Amino acid sequence: MAHEVIVEFDEALAASDVAMVDVPAVEVLVARVMAAEGVDDGTAVTVLFANDEFLQALNREHRDINEPTDVLSYAADAFEDDGEPFPGAPDVDEPYLGDIAISIPTAVRQASAAGLESGEEIAHLVVHGVLHILGYDHEEPEEDAAMRVLEESYLGPEIGSRIHAAGPDAHVLHR
């Protein structure tokens, strides 16, 4: 049994932004990271692609930061401690890992700033989001270095080495 990767698009996302997402590639990438990180087969995760306004609203609601961001991750097990069901969980029979929300417009801007293709930056944000759901973080220098190594390993040497070469200013999440 494989992992279930649910890819969704916010209804307000422009059609041109939707067209930038290679859904089968996202599904394969997420499943590969989950498998390599030891996530049980059959576990489901949702990746939602949206616009800056949607990510800004989530960022304001959950982090008290009133600005758009590139990627937000919500691990389902963080809600289990409260005894509340995970609010974003779809109606699936499998265990549910959580939700990842990615802003396509921010990904496009970051790709341009880093000298990457939009699809490469989208793949980076997908991997970044999955790693956050699995408990990785980048608040401390050691954590950041470890997370970067993992991102680069999952993205492959061709993309991975260029993702971080542009420096921290190319990515909202590293500021």
Contact map, one row per residue, 1 for C-alpha under 8 A:
1110000000000000000000000000000000000000110000000000000000000000000000000000000000000000000000000000000000000000000000000000000000000000000000000000000000000000000000000000000
1111000000000000000000000000001000000000111000000000000000000000000000000000000000000000000000000000000000000000000000000000000000000000000000000000000000000000000000000000000
1111100000000000000000000000001001100001111100000000000000000000000000000000000000000000000000000000000000000000000000000000000000000000000000000000000000000000000000000000000
0111110000000000000000000000001000000000011110000000000000000000000000000000000000000000000000000000000000000000000000000000000000000000000000000000000000000000000000000000000
0011111000000000000000000010011000000000000111100000000000000000000000000000000000000000000000000000000000000000000000000000000000000000000000000000000000000000000000000000000
0001111100000000000000000010000000000000000111100000000000000000000000000000000000000000000000000000000000000000000000000000000000000000000000000000000000000000000000000000000
0000111110000000000000100110000000000000000001111000000000000000000000000000000000000000000000000000000000000000000000000000000000000000000000000000000000000000000000000000000
0000011111000000000000000000000000000000000001111000000000000000000000000000000000000000000000000000000000000000000000000000000000000000000000000000000000000000000000000000000
0000001111101000010000000000000000000000000000011100000000000000000000000000000000000000000000000000000000000000000000000000000000000000000000000000000000000000000000000000000
0000000111111000000000000000000000000000000000011110000000000000000000000000000000000000000000000000000000000000000000000000000000000000000000000000000000000000000000000000000
0000000011111000000000000000000000000000000000000100000000000000000000000000000000000000000000000000000000000000000000000000000000000000000000000000000000000000000000000000000
0000000001111100000000000000000000000000000000000110000000000000000000000000000000000000000000000000000000000000000000000000000000000000000000000000000000000000000000000000000
0000000011111110110000000000000000000000000000001110000000000000000000000000000000000000000000000000000000000000000000000000000000000000000000000000000000000000000000000000000
0000000000011111110000000000000000000000000000000010000000000000000000000000000000000000000000000000000000000000000000000000000000000000000000000000000000000000000000000000000
0000000000001111111000000000000000000000000000000000000000000000000000000000000000000000000000000000000000000000000000000000000000000000000000000000000000000000000000000000000
0000000000000111111100000000000000000000000000000000000000000000000000000000000000000000000000000000000000000000000000000000000000000000000000000000000000000000000000000000000
0000000000001111111110000000000000000000000000000000000000000000000000000000000000000000000000000000000110000000000000000000000000000000000000000000000000000000000000000000000
0000000010001111111110000000000000000000000000001000000000000000000000000000000000000000000000000000000000000000000000000000000000000000000000000000000000000000000000000000000
0000000000000011111111000000000000000000000000000000000000000000000000000000000000000000000000000000000000000000000000000000000000000000000000000000000000000000000000000000000
0000000000000001111111000000000000000000000000000000000000000000000000000000000000000000000000000000000000000000000001100000000000000000000000000000000000000000000000000000000
0000000000000000111111100100000000000000000000000000000000000000000000000000000000000000000000000000000000000000000000100100000000000000000000000000000000000000000000000000000
0000000000000000001111111100000000000000000000000000000000000000000000000000000000000000000000000000000000000000000000100000000000000000000000000000000000000000000000000000000
0000001000000000000011111110000000000000000000000000000000000000000000000000000000000000000000000000000000000000000000000000000000000000000000000000000000000000000000000000000
0000000000000000000001111111000000000000000000000000000000000000000000000000000000000000000000000000000000000000000000000000000000000000000000000000000000000000000000000000000
0000000000000000000001111111100000000000000000000000000000000000000000000000000000000000000000000000000000000000000000000000000000000000000000000000000000000000000000000000000
0000001000000000000011111111110000000000000000000000000000000000000000000000000000000000000000000000000000000000000000000010010000000000000000000000000000000000000000000000000
0000111000000000000000111111111000000000000000000000000000000000000000000000000000000000000000000000000000000000000000000000000000000000000000000000000000000000000000000000000
0000000000000000000000011111111100000000000000000000000000000000000000000000000000000000000000000000000000000000000000000000000000000000000000000000000000000000000000000000000
0000000000000000000000001111111110000000000000000000000000000000000000000000000000000000000000000000000000000000000000000010011000000000000000000000000001000000000000000000000
0000100000000000000000000111111111000000000000000000000000000000000000000000000000000000000000000000000000000000000000000000011001000000000000000000000000000000000000000000000
0111100000000000000000000011111111100000000000000000000000000000000000000000000000000000000000000000000000000000000000000000000000000000000000000000000000000000000000000000000
0000000000000000000000000001111111110000000000000000000000000000000000000000000000000000000000000000000000000000000000000000000000000000000000000000000000000000000000000000000
0000000000000000000000000000111111111000000000000000000000000000000000000000000000000000000000000000000000000000000000000000001001000000000000000000000001000000000000000000000
0010000000000000000000000000011111111110000000000000000000000000000000000000000000000000000000000000000000000000000000000000000001000000000000000000000000000000000000000000000
0010000000000000000000000000001111111111100000000000000000000000000000000000000000000000000000000000000000000000000000000000000000000000000000000000000000000000000000000000000
0000000000000000000000000000000111111110000000000000000000000000000000000000000000000000000000000000000000000000000000000000000000000000000000000000000000000000000000000000000
0000000000000000000000000000000011111110000000000000000000000000000000000000000000000000000000000000000000000000000000000000000000000000000000000000000000000000000000000000000
0000000000000000000000000000000001111111000000000000000000000000000000000000000000000000000000000000000000000000000000000000000000000000000000000000000000000000000000000000000
0000000000000000000000000000000001111111101000000000000000000000000000000000000000000000000000000000000000000000000000000000000000000000000000000000000000000000000000000000000
0010000000000000000000000000000000100111111000000000000000000000000000000000000000000000000000000000000000000000000000000000000000000000000000000000000000000000000000000000000
1110000000000000000000000000000000100011111000000000000000000000000000000000000000000000000000000000000000000000000000000000000000000000000000000000000000000000000000000000000
1111000000000000000000000000000000000001111100000000000000000000000000000000000000000000000001100000000000000000000000000000000000000000000000000000000000000000000000000000000
0111000000000000000000000000000000000011111110000000000000000000000000000000000000000000000001111000000000000000000000000000000000000000000000000000000000000000000000000000000
0011110000000000000000000000000000000000011111000000000000000000000000000000000000000000000101111100000000000000000000000000000000000000000000000000000000000000000000000000000
0001110000000000000000000000000000000000001111100000000000000000000000000000000000000000000000011111000000000000000000000000000000000000000000000000000000000000000000000000000
0000111100000000000000000000000000000000000111110000000000000000000000000000000000000000000000000111000000000000000000000000000000000000000000000000000000000000000000000000000
0000111100000000000000000000000000000000000011111000000000000000000000000000000000000000000000000011110000000000000000000000010000000000000000000000000000000000000000000000000
0000001111000000000000000000000000000000000001111100000000000000000000000000000000000000000000000011110000000000000000000000000000000000000000000000000000000000000000000000000
0000001111001000010000000000000000000000000000111110000000000000000000000000000000000000000000000000111100000000000000000000000000000000000000000000000000000000000000000000000
0000000011111000000000000000000000000000000000011111011000000000000000000000000000000000000000000000111100000000000000000000000000000000000000000000000000000000000000000000000
0000000001011100000000000000000000000000000000001111111000000000000000000000000000000000000000000000011111000000000000000000000000000000000000000000000000000000000000000000000
0000000000000000000000000000000000000000000000000111111100000000000110000000000000000000000000000000001111000000000000000000000000000000000000000000000000000000000000000000000
0000000000000000000000000000000000000000000000000011111110000000000100000000000000000000000000000000000000000000000000000000000000000000000000000000000000000000000000000000000
0000000000000000000000000000000000000000000000000111111111000000000100000000000000000000000000000000001000000000000000000000000000000000000000000000000000000000000000000000000
0000000000000000000000000000000000000000000000000111111111100000000111110000000000000000000000000000111000000000000000000000000000000000000000000000000000000000000000000000000
0000000000000000000000000000000000000000000000000001111111110000111110000000000000000000000000000000000000000000000000000000000000000000000000000000000000000000000000000000000
0000000000000000000000000000000000000000000000000000111111111000011100000000000000000000000000000000000000000000000000000000000000000000000000000000000000000000000000000000000
0000000000000000000000000000000000000000000000000000011111111110000000000000000000000000000000000000000000000000000000000000000000000000000000000000000000000000000000000000000
0000000000000000000000000000000000000000000000000000001111111111111110010000000000000000000000000000000000000000000000000000000000000000000000000000000000000000000000000000000
0000000000000000000000000000000000000000000000000000000111111111111000000000000000000000000000000000000000000000000000000000000000000000000000000000000000000000000000000000000
0000000000000000000000000000000000000000000000000000000011111111100000000000000000000000000000000000000000000000000000000000000000000000000000000000000000000000000000000000000
0000000000000000000000000000000000000000000000000000000001111111000000000000000000000000000000000000000000000000000000000000000000000000000000000000000000000000000000000000000
0000000000000000000000000000000000000000000000000000000001111111100000000000000000000000000000000000000000000000000000000000000000000000000000000000000000000000000000000000000
0000000000000000000000000000000000000000000000000000000000111111110000000000000000000000000000000000000000000000000000000000000000000000000000000000000000000000000000000000000
0000000000000000000000000000000000000000000000000000000100111011111000000000000000000000000000000000000000000000000000000000000000000000000000000000000000000000000000000000000
0000000000000000000000000000000000000000000000000000000110110001111100000000000000000000000000000000000000000000000000000000000000000000000000000000000000000000000000000000000
0000000000000000000000000000000000000000000000000000000110110000111110000000000000000000000000000000000000000000000000000000000000000000000000000000000000000000000000000000000
0000000000000000000000000000000000000000000000000001111110100000011111000000000000000000000000000000000001000000000000000000000000000000000000000000000000000000000000000000000
0000000000000000000000000000000000000000000000000001001100100000001111110000000000000000000000000000001001000000000000000000000000000000000000000000000000000000000000000001100
0000000000000000000000000000000000000000000000000000001000000000000111110000000000000000000000000000011101100000000000000000100000000000000000000000000000000000000000000011100
0000000000000000000000000000000000000000000000000000001000000000000011111000000000000000000000000001111000000000000000000000100110000000000000000000000000000000000000000000100
0000000000000000000000000000000000000000000000000000001000100000000011111100000000000000000000000001110000000000000000000000000010000000000000000000000000000000000000000000000
0000000000000000000000000000000000000000000000000000000000000000000000111110000000000000000000000111100000000000000000000000000011011000000000000000000000000000000000000000000
0000000000000000000000000000000000000000000000000000000000000000000000011111010000000000000000000111000000000000000000000000000000001000000000000000000000000000000000000000000
0000000000000000000000000000000000000000000000000000000000000000000000001111111000000000000000001110000000000000000000000000000000011100000000000000000000000000000000000000000
0000000000000000000000000000000000000000000000000000000000000000000000000111111100000100100000011110000000000000000000000000000000000000000000000000000000000000000000000000000
0000000000000000000000000000000000000000000000000000000000000000000000000011111110000100000000001100000000000000000000000000000000000000000000000000000000000000000000000000000
0000000000000000000000000000000000000000000000000000000000000000000000000111111111000000000000000000000000000000000000000000000000000000000000000000000000000000000000000000000
0000000000000000000000000000000000000000000000000000000000000000000000000011111111111100000000000000000000000000000000000000000000000000000000000000000000000000000000000000000
0000000000000000000000000000000000000000000000000000000000000000000000000001111111111100000000000000000000000000000000000000000000000000000000000000000000000000000000000000000
0000000000000000000000000000000000000000000000000000000000000000000000000000111111110000000000000000000000000000000000000000000000000000000000000000000000000000000000000000000
0000000000000000000000000000000000000000000000000000000000000000000000000000011111110000000000000000000000000000000000000000000000000000000000000000000000000000000000000000000
0000000000000000000000000000000000000000000000000000000000000000000000000000001111111000000000000000000000000000000000000000000000000000000000000000000000000000000000000000000
0000000000000000000000000000000000000000000000000000000000000000000000000000001111111100000000000000000000000000000000000000000000000000000000000000000000000000000000000000000
0000000000000000000000000000000000000000000000000000000000000000000000000000001100111110000000000000000000000000000000000000000000000000000000000000000000000000000000000000000
0000000000000000000000000000000000000000000000000000000000000000000000000001101100011111100000000000000000000000000000000000000000000000000000000000000000000000000000000000000
0000000000000000000000000000000000000000000000000000000000000000000000000000000000001111100000000000000000000000000000000000000000000000000000000000000000000000000000000000000
0000000000000000000000000000000000000000000000000000000000000000000000000000000000000111110000000110000000000000000000000000000000000000000000000000000000000000000000000000000
0000000000000000000000000000000000000000000000000000000000000000000000000001000000000111111100010110000000000000000000000000000000000000000000000000000000000000000000000000000
0000000000000000000000000000000000000000000000000000000000000000000000000000000000000001111100000000000000000000000000000000000000000000000000000000000000000000000000000000000
0000000000000000000000000000000000000000000000000000000000000000000000000000000000000000111110000000000000000000000000000000000000000000000000000000000000000000000000000000000
0000000000000000000000000000000000000000000100000000000000000000000000000000000000000000111111110000000000000000000000000000000000000000000000000000000000000000000000000000000
0000000000000000000000000000000000000000000000000000000000000000000000000000000000000000001111100000000000000000000000000000000000000000000000000000000000000000000000000000000
0000000000000000000000000000000000000000011100000000000000000000000000000000000000000000000111110000000000000000000000000000000000000000000000000000000000000000000000000000000
0000000000000000000000000000000000000000011100000000000000000000000000000000000000000000000111111000000000000000000000000000000000000000000000000000000000000000000000000000000
0000000000000000000000000000000000000000001110000000000000000000000000000001000000000000100101111100000000000000000000000000000000000000000000000000000000000000000000000000000
0000000000000000000000000000000000000000001110000000000000000000000000000011100000000000000000111110000000000000000000000000000000001000000000000000000000000000000000000000000
0000000000000000000000000000000000000000000111000000000000000000000000001111100000000001100000011111000000000000000000000000000000001000000000000000000000000000000000000000000
0000000000000000000000000000000000000000000011110000000000000000000000001111000000000001100000001111100000000000000000000000000000001000000000000000000000000000000000000000000
0000000000000000000000000000000000000000000011110000000000000000000000111100000000000000000000000111110000000000000000000000010011001000000000000000000000000000000000000000000
0000000000000000000000000000000000000000000000111100001000000000000000111000000000000000000000000011111000000000000000000000000010000000000000000000000000000000000000000000000
0000000000000000000000000000000000000000000000111110001000000000000001110000000000000000000000000001111100100000000000000000110000000000000000000000000000000000000000000000000
0000000000000000000000000000000000000000000000001111011000000000000011100000000000000000000000000000111111100000000000000000000000000000000000000000000000000000000000000000000
0000000000000000100000000000000000000000000000001111000000000000000001000000000000000000000000000000011111110000000000000100000000000000000000000000000000000000000000000000000
0000000000000000100000000000000000000000000000000011000000000000000000000000000000000000000000000000001111111000000000000000000000000000000000000000000000000000000000000000000
0000000000000000000000000000000000000000000000000011000000000000000111000000000000000000000000000000001111111100000000000000000000000000000000000000000000000000000000000000000
0000000000000000000000000000000000000000000000000000000000000000000001000000000000000000000000000000011111111110000001001100100000000000000000000000000000000000000000000000000
0000000000000000000000000000000000000000000000000000000000000000000000000000000000000000000000000000000111111111000001001000000000000000000000000000000000000000000000000000000
0000000000000000000000000000000000000000000000000000000000000000000000000000000000000000000000000000000011111111100000000000000000000000000000000000000000000000000000000000000
0000000000000000000000000000000000000000000000000000000000000000000000000000000000000000000000000000000001111111110000001000000000000000000000000000000000000000000000000111000
0000000000000000000000000000000000000000000000000000000000000000000000000000000000000000000000000000000000111111111111011000000000000000000000000000000000000000000000000100000
0000000000000000000000000000000000000000000000000000000000000000000000000000000000000000000000000000000000011111111111000000000000000000000000000000000000000000000000000000000
0000000000000000000000000000000000000000000000000000000000000000000000000000000000000000000000000000000000001111111100000000000000000000000000000000000000000000000001000100000
0000000000000000000000000000000000000000000000000000000000000000000000000000000000000000000000000000000000000111111100000000000000000000000000000000000000000000011011100100000
0000000000000000000000000000000000000000000000000000000000000000000000000000000000000000000000000000000000000011111110000000000000000000000000000000000000000000000001000000000
0000000000000000000000000000000000000000000000000000000000000000000000000000000000000000000000000000000000000011111111011000000000000000000000000000000000000000011000000000000
0000000000000000000000000000000000000000000000000000000000000000000000000000000000000000000000000000000000000011001111111000000000000000000000000000000000000000000000000000000
0000000000000000000100000000000000000000000000000000000000000000000000000000000000000000000000000000000000110011000111111100000000000000000000000000000000000000000000000000000
0000000000000000000111000000000000000000000000000000000000000000000000000000000000000000000000000000000000000000000011111110000000000000000000000000000000000000000000000000000
0000000000000000000000000000000000000000000000000000000000000000000000000000000000000000000000000000000000000010000111111111000000000000000000000000000000000010000000000000000
0000000000000000000000000000000000000000000000000000000000000000000000000000000000000000000000000000000000110110000111111111100000000000000000000000000000000000001000000000000
0000000000000000000010000000000000000000000000000000000000000000000000000000000000000000000000000000000100100000000001111111110000000000000000000000000000000000000000000000000
0000000000000000000000000100100000000000000000000000000000000000000000000000000000000000000000000000000000000000000000111111111000000000000000000000000000100000000000000000000
0000000000000000000000000000000000000000000000000000000000000000000000000000000000000000000000000000000000000000000000011111111100000000000000000000001000100000001000000000000
0000000000000000000000000000000000000000000000000000000000000000000001100000000000000000000000000000010000100000000000001111111110000000000000000000000000000000000000000000000
0000000000000000000000000100110000000000000000100000000000000000000000000000000000000000000000000001010000000000000000000111111111000000000000000000000000000000000000000000000
0000000000000000000000000000110010000000000000000000000000000000000000000000000000000000000000000000000000000000000000000011111111100000000000000000001001100000000000000000000
0000000000000000000000000000000000000000000000000000000000000000000000100000000000000000000000000000000000000000000000000001111111110000000000000000001000000000000000000000000
0000000000000000000000000000000000000000000000000000000000000000000000111000000000000000000000000001100000000000000000000000111111111000000000000000000000000000000000000000000
0000000000000000000000000000010011000000000000000000000000000000000000001000000000000000000000000001000000000000000000000000011111111100000000000000000000000000000000000000000
0000000000000000000000000000000000000000000000000000000000000000000000000000000000000000000000000000000000000000000000000000001111111111100000000010000000000000000000000000000
0000000000000000000000000000000000000000000000000000000000000000000000001010000000000000000000000000000000000000000000000000000111111111100000000000000000000000000000000000000
0000000000000000000000000000000000000000000000000000000000000000000000001110000000000000000000001111000000000000000000000000000011111111000000000000000000000000000000000000000
0000000000000000000000000000000000000000000000000000000000000000000000000010000000000000000000000000000000000000000000000000000001111111000000000000000000000000000000000000000
0000000000000000000000000000000000000000000000000000000000000000000000000000000000000000000000000000000000000000000000000000000000111111100000000000000000000000000000000000000
0000000000000000000000000000000000000000000000000000000000000000000000000000000000000000000000000000000000000000000000000000000000111111110000100010000000000000000000000000000
0000000000000000000000000000000000000000000000000000000000000000000000000000000000000000000000000000000000000000000000000000000000110011111100110010000000000000000000000000000
0000000000000000000000000000000000000000000000000000000000000000000000000000000000000000000000000000000000000000000000000000000000000001111111111010000000000000000000000000010
0000000000000000000000000000000000000000000000000000000000000000000000000000000000000000000000000000000000000000000000000000000000000000111110110000000000000000000000000000000
0000000000000000000000000000000000000000000000000000000000000000000000000000000000000000000000000000000000000000000000000000000000000000111111110000000000000000000000000000000
0000000000000000000000000000000000000000000000000000000000000000000000000000000000000000000000000000000000000000000000000000000000000000011111111000000000000000000000000000000
0000000000000000000000000000000000000000000000000000000000000000000000000000000000000000000000000000000000000000000000000000000000000000010111111100000000000000000000000000000
0000000000000000000000000000000000000000000000000000000000000000000000000000000000000000000000000000000000000000000000000000000000000001111111111110000000000000000000000000000
0000000000000000000000000000000000000000000000000000000000000000000000000000000000000000000000000000000000000000000000000000000000000000111111111111000000000000000000000000000
0000000000000000000000000000000000000000000000000000000000000000000000000000000000000000000000000000000000000000000000000000000000000000010011111111100000000000000000000000000
0000000000000000000000000000000000000000000000000000000000000000000000000000000000000000000000000000000000000000000000000000000000000000000001111111110000000000000000000000000
0000000000000000000000000000000000000000000000000000000000000000000000000000000000000000000000000000000000000000000000000000000000100001110000111111111000000000000000000000000
0000000000000000000000000000000000000000000000000000000000000000000000000000000000000000000000000000000000000000000000000000000000000000000000011111111100000000000100000000000
0000000000000000000000000000000000000000000000000000000000000000000000000000000000000000000000000000000000000000000000000000000000000000000000001111111110000000000000000000000
0000000000000000000000000000000000000000000000000000000000000000000000000000000000000000000000000000000000000000000000000000000000000000000000000111111111000000000000000000000
0000000000000000000000000000000000000000000000000000000000000000000000000000000000000000000000000000000000000000000000000001001100000000000000000011111111100001000000000000000
0000000000000000000000000000000000000000000000000000000000000000000000000000000000000000000000000000000000000000000000000000000000000000000000000001111111111011101000000000000
0000000000000000000000000000000000000000000000000000000000000000000000000000000000000000000000000000000000000000000000000000000000000000000000000000111111111001000000000000000
0000000000000000000000000000100010000000000000000000000000000000000000000000000000000000000000000000000000000000000000000000001000000000000000000000011111110001000000000000000
0000000000000000000000000000000000000000000000000000000000000000000000000000000000000000000000000000000000000000000000000011001000000000000000000000001111111111000000000000000
0000000000000000000000000000000000000000000000000000000000000000000000000000000000000000000000000000000000000000000000000000000000000000000000000000000111111111000000000000000
0000000000000000000000000000000000000000000000000000000000000000000000000000000000000000000000000000000000000000000000000000000000000000000000000000000110111111100000000000000
0000000000000000000000000000000000000000000000000000000000000000000000000000000000000000000000000000000000000000000000000000000000000000000000000000000000111111110000000000000
0000000000000000000000000000000000000000000000000000000000000000000000000000000000000000000000000000000000000000000000010000000000000000000000000000000100111111111000000000000
0000000000000000000000000000000000000000000000000000000000000000000000000000000000000000000000000000000000000000000000000000000000000000000000000000001111111111111100000000000
0000000000000000000000000000000000000000000000000000000000000000000000000000000000000000000000000000000000000000000000000000000000000000000000000000000100001111111110000000000
0000000000000000000000000000000000000000000000000000000000000000000000000000000000000000000000000000000000000000010100000000000000000000000000000000000000000111111111000000000
0000000000000000000000000000000000000000000000000000000000000000000000000000000000000000000000000000000000000000010100001001000000000000000000000000000100000011111111000000000
0000000000000000000000000000000000000000000000000000000000000000000000000000000000000000000000000000000000000000000000000000000000000000000000000001000000000001111111110000000
0000000000000000000000000000000000000000000000000000000000000000000000000000000000000000000000000000000000000000010000000000000000000000000000000000000000000000111111100000000
0000000000000000000000000000000000000000000000000000000000000000000000000000000000000000000000000000000000000000111000000000000000000000000000000000000000000000011111111100000
0000000000000000000000000000000000000000000000000000000000000000000000000000000000000000000000000000000000000000010000000000000000000000000000000000000000000000000111111110000
0000000000000000000000000000000000000000000000000000000000000000000000000000000000000000000000000000000000000000000000000000000000000000000000000000000000000000000101111111011
0000000000000000000000000000000000000000000000000000000000000000000000000000000000000000000000000000000000000000000000000000000000000000000000000000000000000000000001111111011
0000000000000000000000000000000000000000000000000000000000000000000000000000000000000000000000000000000000000110110000000000000000000000000000000000000000000000000001111111000
0000000000000000000000000000000000000000000000000000000000000000000001000000000000000000000000000000000000000100000000000000000000000000000000000000000000000000000000111111111
0000000000000000000000000000000000000000000000000000000000000000000011000000000000000000000000000000000000000100000000000000000000000000000000000000000000000000000000011111111
0000000000000000000000000000000000000000000000000000000000000000000011100000000000000000000000000000000000000000000000000000000000000000000000000000000000000000000000000011111
0000000000000000000000000000000000000000000000000000000000000000000000000000000000000000000000000000000000000000000000000000000000000000010000000000000000000000000000011011111
0000000000000000000000000000000000000000000000000000000000000000000000000000000000000000000000000000000000000000000000000000000000000000000000000000000000000000000000011011111
